[in-house]
Each structure stands twice: as C-alpha cells, then as structure tokens.
Amino acid sequence: MTEQWARAQRVGGRVLTIPFLVLSAFAAIGMILVVVREFVGLGGTTGLNDGYSWGLFKNFNVTTLTALGSSGYAVGVLTWLFNRRKYHVVMRAGALISILAYTSALIALGVDIGRPWNMIWMLNPVTWNRYSVLLEVAICMTAYVLLGLQMENLPAFVERFIEGDYPEFWRKMADRVYKIVRRIYPFMIALAFILPSMHQSSLGSLMMLAGPRVHPLWQSPILPVLYLLMAYTLGFAAVVGILMVSCMIWKRPLDMTILSRLGYVTSFCAMVWLALYIGDIAGRGALKIAFRFDFYSFWFFLQLLLIMVPMLILQKASWREDPAKLYMSLVVMTVGGLLYRYIPTTIAFIPGDHYRYWPTIPELFMSGGFVALAIIGYLYTVKRYNILPVPMTFVQTSGSGAVPSSQQH
C-alpha cells in the first residue's frame, strides 16, 4: 500500500503492549547493572583493561550508534540546506530518532567514564582542557541534545496540548509557546547543523589521535571527514528503515517516492565515502596491506562488501522502488556502516600483544539496556504524538475515536 505522505499523525492505541513490557524489563536490568557498576567500578563489571580503556559504552553506544542518531541531522541538511522541502514530511521521525539515540548515548558516556560525577566540571570553562577532543565531543553532544534536538522535537509535543482535551489555560499557553518556537526555530536549526558536524567529525579525530595503534587500513588523516560522511549515510538509512518497519507494524501506507529518493541519497553518500576511503588508502600506499589476507584483511573486505553491494543495488530505480529490496539493502548497508565505525575503536585497535578485550555479560546487558531505552521511548512517543507521516486522507482510529493529526508545517 503506497500513497503520498503529507502530514504527521500519532499512532494511538495502548502503550503497555507485550513488546513494550519486554523491552522495559530488559532496560531495567541494564539500568540495575549500571547502578552496580557505580559501586564495584569498571573493573568489576566490564572486560576493560589498561590497553582497552573504552568498552561497549563508548565504542558501540557512543561512537557507533550515534551515527544512526544522525537521521535528524542528515534529513535536516537535505531539507533546509539543500532546500528539498518535500523531505520535510519525515523530519519529525528523523528528529525523534536522533534525540532518543543521543540521549541514550549520553547516559552511556556517563557510565563509561571512570568517575561520572566529575562531568559536573564541564559546566565550568575554567576547568576545560582546551586540547581535548573528547571534551569537545561531550560538550557538543550535550548542547545538541539540549538545544538543537529539543527544539526540533518541541512542536510535536506542544501540538498535543493544543489538540488534546486539556483546560483552556493550557491550550492557550501551548499556542503561545508554539508561536515562539516558530520564530526561533530557524536559529536552532542552524545550531543543529553546526553541533553534530563538529562532534561527528571529532569522533573520527579521537581515533586519528591514536596514531599507529589503529591499523593502517583504518587510520587516516581524513578520518574525521570519513566519520562524518558515514554519519550522513547511516542517518538516512536509519530514518528510511525505521519508517518502513513502523508502517509495516501499524499498517500505514508507504510513500515509495520519498523512500526511494532517500534510498538514492543514501547510496550517493556511500559512494562519496567509498571514493574518499579507497582513494586515501591508495594514496598512502596502504592498499597492498589489504591483500595480505590476514585477520585485518577479512574485516576490511567484509565492511566494503556490506556497503558496496547495497550501494550498487540502490542506484537502480526499479530495485529502490521495491519495498523489500529497498529495506534489505538499507539493513545490509547499515550493518556495514556500523561495522566501519566500530572497527577502529576495537577490532583494528592495537594496544599491544598482551592486551585482550572481550565484553562481559553485564557489559552486554548494560549496552543493550541503553538501546532498549531508546526503543521504548520511540514506541511511546509515536503513539502519543504526531510523529509518523501519513497521507492527507489517512484516518486511523483508536479506542477513543479518531486520532488527531497535524498539518505539515
């Protein structure tokens, strides 16, 4: 079922479903272990050591999964910077994915550092280490969530008070807030372009500073650019894939025109990344290392295969317009892109022969708990607020009657 998306509408229905409760239980286990970690330390709950001081919390939840959280950033650049207003219909979904992914990543960052209570010193510029890339990442991520993403998601939340059955006072207050938001929105959007551009590239700078400890097939002077381009690629892939899954679960029409074009944009971003990546390796004379067919060659060719095959499939319009081919291509490309972002931090990181790292069971549960938090946040929000796009004529009913919807603005 395909139709043209034109507005946002909430899903409605019960929030406390079986999947929601299962995910909540998983998230609760993860958060309980987070509390345990604060008492027994990183050494008692993780597989970290002096050689591998970053575990799944930063390597996976922060460095890797925040690329999926770039969906709002990627769609925003396409919509506002390149003036492709037809993609604005998916902007709310992208912004929601971003704030959920980044919020869970910030929590994970607080758990990952040895003394999380010292994060309070970020509020005092006098204590800043101006040469620290990680400080820039922490400040930009926090500012992006509190300023850029909060503002991008605010209209959907304010609309609920305007449309819902609330006292007249609250509806008038919400209407005033909505008007203020519309006035300052362009300035917040500009800030939402700058902050993720800085910290997504800085995540690459973190590994660039590791020097020879990162294998030559991944170490590069343009690593910040490569990380940023992969954030665009995975951001587009995430918003398209999540929208397709949402439409399948809640039986909503797909807009294959929008989704197909976003699939092409994803493929184009991957092509630019691939050209720079291979060109840089060849230019540094490191391409021959890939043909040693050792442990690192395996991971190198695996990530390329997972990115290149779907990239080529998405170049063909008839394949992109097939929902099954589009979805599977984006899933495979997402796995390849996440693998590329993860490899330099762990697999291709060489601290020394006597150091080994493998995540412990508590570490896996804590990391999975952060992901579960983001998913249950998504399930709750799309059911209560106007987020997911639908055609103008689409009407979905819940137990209380017709579900209100917002006009695209």
C-alpha positions in Angstrom: 0.0 0.0 0.0 1.7 3.2 -1.2 0.4 6.8 -1.0 1.9 10.2 -0.8 2.8 11.4 2.7 1.5 14.8 3.6 1.2 15.3 7.3 2.1 13.8 10.7 -0.3 11.7 12.8 0.1 9.7 16.0 -0.5 6.0 16.1 -2.7 5.9 19.2 -3.6 2.6 20.9 -2.2 1.0 24.1 1.3 1.8 25.1 1.8 -1.1 27.6 1.9 -3.9 25.0 3.9 -7.1 25.4 6.9 -5.9 23.3 6.9 -2.6 25.3 7.0 -4.5 28.6 9.7 -7.0 27.4 11.9 -4.1 26.3 11.2 -2.2 29.6 12.3 -5.3 31.6 15.5 -5.5 29.5 16.2 -1.8 30.0 15.5 -2.2 33.8 18.1 -5.0 34.0 20.6 -2.8 32.2 20.0 0.2 34.5 20.2 -2.0 37.6 23.6 -3.2 36.4 24.5 0.5 35.8 23.9 1.1 39.5 26.0 -1.9 40.4 28.8 -0.6 38.1 28.9 2.6 40.1 29.6 0.7 43.3 32.0 -2.0 42.1 33.7 0.0 39.4 34.5 -0.7 35.7 37.0 -3.5 36.5 34.3 -5.5 38.3 31.6 -5.3 35.6 33.5 -4.9 32.3 36.3 -6.5 30.4 38.3 -3.3 30.2 42.0 -3.1 31.0 44.9 -0.7 30.6 45.1 -1.4 26.9 41.4 -1.2 26.1 40.1 1.6 28.3 36.9 2.1 26.2 34.3 -0.6 26.2 31.0 -1.1 24.5 29.5 2.0 26.1 31.7 4.4 24.1 32.9 2.2 21.3 29.4 1.0 20.4 26.7 3.1 22.1 28.5 6.5 21.6 30.9 6.2 18.7 28.9 3.7 16.6 25.2 4.1 17.4 25.2 7.9 17.3 25.7 7.6 13.6 22.1 6.2 13.4 21.1 9.1 15.6 22.3 11.4 12.8 19.0 10.9 10.9 17.5 14.2 12.0 20.8 15.9 11.2 21.0 14.3 7.7 17.4 14.9 6.8 17.7 18.5 8.1 20.7 19.2 5.9 18.8 17.8 2.9 15.6 19.7 3.7 16.8 23.1 4.8 20.4 23.5 3.5 19.7 22.0 0.1 16.1 23.3 0.0 14.5 19.9 -0.7 11.2 20.7 1.2 9.5 17.5 0.1 11.5 15.6 2.6 10.3 17.7 5.5 7.5 15.2 5.9 9.9 12.7 7.5 11.7 15.4 9.6 9.8 14.7 12.8 10.6 11.0 12.6 14.3 11.8 12.0 14.5 14.3 14.9 12.8 11.8 17.2 15.3 9.0 16.3 18.1 11.5 16.9 17.1 12.7 20.3 16.5 9.1 21.5 19.8 7.8 20.2 21.8 10.7 21.5 20.1 10.7 24.9 20.9 7.0 25.4 24.5 7.7 24.2 24.9 10.5 26.7 23.8 8.2 29.5 26.2 5.5 28.3 29.0 8.1 28.2 28.3 8.9 31.8 28.5 5.2 32.8 31.7 4.6 30.7 33.9 7.2 32.3 35.6 6.1 35.5 34.2 9.0 37.7 30.9 10.1 36.2 30.4 12.7 39.0 33.3 14.7 37.5 31.1 15.5 34.5 29.8 18.4 36.5 33.1 20.2 35.8 32.0 20.6 32.2 29.8 23.5 33.4 33.0 25.4 34.4 35.0 26.6 31.4 38.0 27.3 33.7 38.5 23.6 34.2 38.4 22.7 30.5 41.3 21.1 28.7 41.2 23.1 25.5 43.2 20.5 23.7 40.9 17.6 24.5 38.9 16.2 21.6 36.7 14.2 23.9 35.8 17.4 25.8 34.5 18.8 22.5 32.5 15.7 21.8 30.9 15.8 25.3 30.1 19.5 25.2 28.7 19.4 21.6 26.7 16.2 22.2 25.1 17.7 25.3 24.4 21.1 23.6 23.0 19.3 20.6 20.5 17.3 22.7 19.5 20.2 25.0 19.3 22.9 22.3 19.1 21.6 18.8 17.2 18.3 19.2 14.9 19.6 22.0 13.8 22.5 19.7 13.3 20.2 16.7 11.1 17.9 18.7 9.2 20.6 20.6 6.5 21.3 18.0 5.1 17.8 18.2 4.8 17.9 22.0 3.3 21.4 22.1 0.7 20.4 19.5 -0.6 17.7 21.8 -1.7 20.3 24.3 -3.3 22.4 21.5 -5.2 19.5 20.0 -5.9 17.4 23.1 -8.7 17.6 25.7 -6.9 20.0 28.1 -8.1 23.0 30.0 -8.3 26.3 28.1 -5.4 27.8 30.0 -3.0 25.1 29.0 -4.2 25.2 25.4 -3.6 29.0 25.2 -0.2 28.6 26.9 0.7 25.9 24.4 -0.4 28.1 21.5 1.9 30.9 22.7 4.8 28.6 23.1 4.2 27.2 19.6 4.3 30.7 18.1 7.6 31.4 20.0 9.1 28.2 18.7 8.2 29.0 15.1 10.1 32.3 15.5 13.3 31.0 16.9 13.2 27.7 15.0 15.5 28.8 12.2 18.2 29.8 14.6 18.0 26.5 16.5 18.1 24.6 13.1 21.4 26.5 12.3 22.8 25.4 15.6 21.6 21.8 14.9 23.8 21.8 11.8 26.9 23.1 13.5 27.0 20.9 16.6 26.6 17.4 15.0 29.1 18.4 12.3 31.6 19.1 15.0 31.2 16.1 17.2 30.6 13.5 14.5 33.9 14.5 12.9 35.6 14.7 16.3 34.7 11.1 16.9 37.0 10.4 14.0 39.6 12.7 15.4 39.6 10.6 18.6 40.9 7.6 16.7 43.2 9.7 14.5 45.0 10.8 17.6 45.6 7.1 18.4 48.2 7.1 15.7 49.9 3.8 14.9 47.7 2.0 17.5 45.0 1.9 14.8 45.7 -0.4 11.8 46.7 1.5 8.6 43.6 0.3 6.7 41.5 2.4 9.1 44.0 5.1 10.3 43.8 8.1 8.2 44.4 11.9 8.3 40.9 12.4 6.8 39.3 10.1 9.4 37.1 13.0 10.7 35.7 13.5 7.2 35.1 9.8 6.8 33.3 9.5 10.1 31.1 12.5 9.2 30.2 11.1 5.8 29.3 7.7 7.3 27.1 9.6 9.8 25.1 11.0 6.9 24.9 7.6 5.2 23.7 5.8 8.3 21.4 8.7 9.3 19.5 8.4 6.0 19.4 4.6 6.2 18.1 4.7 9.8 15.1 7.0 9.1 14.1 5.1 6.0 14.4 1.7 7.6 12.6 2.7 10.8 9.8 4.4 8.9 9.3 1.2 6.8 9.2 -1.0 9.9 6.8 1.4 11.6 4.4 1.4 8.6 4.5 -2.4 8.5 3.8 -2.8 12.2 1.0 -0.2 12.4 -0.4 -0.9 8.8 0.3 2.6 7.4 0.8 3.4 3.7 4.3 3.8 2.4 5.4 6.7 0.3 7.7 4.9 -2.1 8.5 8.1 -3.9 10.1 9.7 -0.8 11.6 6.5 0.4 13.1 5.6 -2.9 14.7 9.0 -3.3 16.1 8.9 0.2 17.5 5.4 -0.7 19.3 7.0 -3.6 20.6 9.8 -1.4 21.9 7.1 1.0 23.6 5.4 -1.9 25.2 8.6 -3.1 26.6 9.4 0.3 28.0 5.9 0.5 29.7 6.4 -2.9 31.3 9.6 -1.8 32.6 7.9 1.4 33.9 4.9 -0.6 35.7 7.1 -3.1 37.5 9.1 -0.3 38.2 5.9 1.8 39.7 3.9 -1.0 41.4 6.9 -2.5 43.1 7.8 0.8 44.3 4.2 1.4 45.7 4.0 -2.2 47.3 7.5 -1.8 49.1 6.5 1.4 50.3 3.3 -0.3 48.5 1.1 2.2 46.2 -0.7 -0.3 48.7 -3.6 -0.6 48.2 -4.3 3.1 44.6 -5.3 2.3 45.8 -8.2 0.1 47.8 -9.9 2.9 44.6 -11.9 3.5 45.1 -11.8 7.3 42.8 -11.0 10.2 42.5 -7.4 9.3 42.0 -8.1 5.6 38.9 -10.1 6.5 37.3 -7.2 8.3 38.4 -4.7 5.7 36.8 -6.6 2.8 33.7 -7.6 4.9 32.8 -3.9 5.6 33.4 -3.0 2.0 31.2 -5.8 0.8 28.4 -4.9 3.2 28.5 -1.3 2.0 29.2 -1.6 -1.8 26.6 -4.3 -2.7 23.6 -2.4 -1.3 25.1 0.8 -2.6 25.0 -0.5 -6.1 21.5 -2.0 -5.7 20.2 1.3 -4.6 21.5 3.0 -7.7 18.9 1.2 -9.8 15.5 2.9 -9.6 13.3 -0.2 -10.2 15.1 -2.0 -7.3 14.8 1.0 -5.0 11.0 1.2 -5.6 10.6 -2.4 -4.5 10.0 -2.1 -0.7 11.6 -5.5 0.1 14.8 -4.7 -1.9 15.0 -1.2 -0.5 14.6 -2.3 3.1 17.1 -5.3 2.9 19.6 -3.1 1.1 19.5 -0.5 3.8 19.7 -3.1 6.6 22.9 -4.6 5.0 24.4 -1.2 4.4 23.6 -0.2 8.0 25.5 -3.2 9.3 28.5 -2.4 7.1 28.5 1.2 8.1 28.2 0.4 11.8 31.0 -2.1 11.4 33.2 0.6 9.9 32.6 3.0 12.8 33.2 0.2 15.3 36.3 -1.4 13.9 38.9 1.4 14.5 37.9 1.6 18.2 38.3 -2.1 19.0 39.0 -4.6 16.2 41.7 -2.6 14.5 42.9 -1.0 17.7 46.4 -2.5 18.6 47.4 -1.6 22.2 49.9 -4.4 22.5 50.2 -8.1 22.2 49.5 -8.9 25.8 46.2 -7.0 26.0 42.9 -8.6 25.1 39.3 -7.3 25.3 36.0 -9.1 25.2 32.8 -7.6 26.7 31.5 -9.3 29.8 27.8 -10.4 30.3 27.0 -7.3 32.5 28.6 -5.1 29.9 26.4 -6.6 27.1 23.3 -6.2 29.2 24.1 -2.6 30.1 24.8 -1.7 26.5 21.7 -3.5 25.3 19.7 -1.7 28.1 20.6 1.7 26.5 19.4 0.5 23.2 16.1 -0.8 24.8 15.6 2.6 26.4 15.7 4.3 23.0 13.3 1.8 21.5 10.7 2.1 24.3 11.0 5.9 24.0 10.2 5.6 20.3 7.2 3.3 20.9 5.7 5.7 23.5 6.3 8.9 21.6 4.9 7.8 18.2 1.7 6.5 19.9 1.1 9.7 21.8 2.4 12.5 19.5 2.2 13.4 15.8 5.4 12.0 14.5 4.9 9.4 11.8 4.0 10.7 8.3 0.7 9.6 6.6 -1.3 10.7 3.5 -3.7 13.6 3.8 -6.7 11.3 3.6 -5.5 8.7 6.1 -7.6 8.3 9.2 -6.6 5.9 12.0 -8.9 5.2 14.9 -8.0 4.2 18.4 -10.1 3.1 21.3 -11.2 6.7 21.9 -12.1 7.6 18.4 -10.3 9.3 15.5 -6.6 10.0 16.1 -5.8 13.8 15.7 -3.1 14.8 13.2 -1.1 17.8 12.4 -0.8 19.7 9.1 2.7 19.6 7.7 4.3 22.9 8.6 
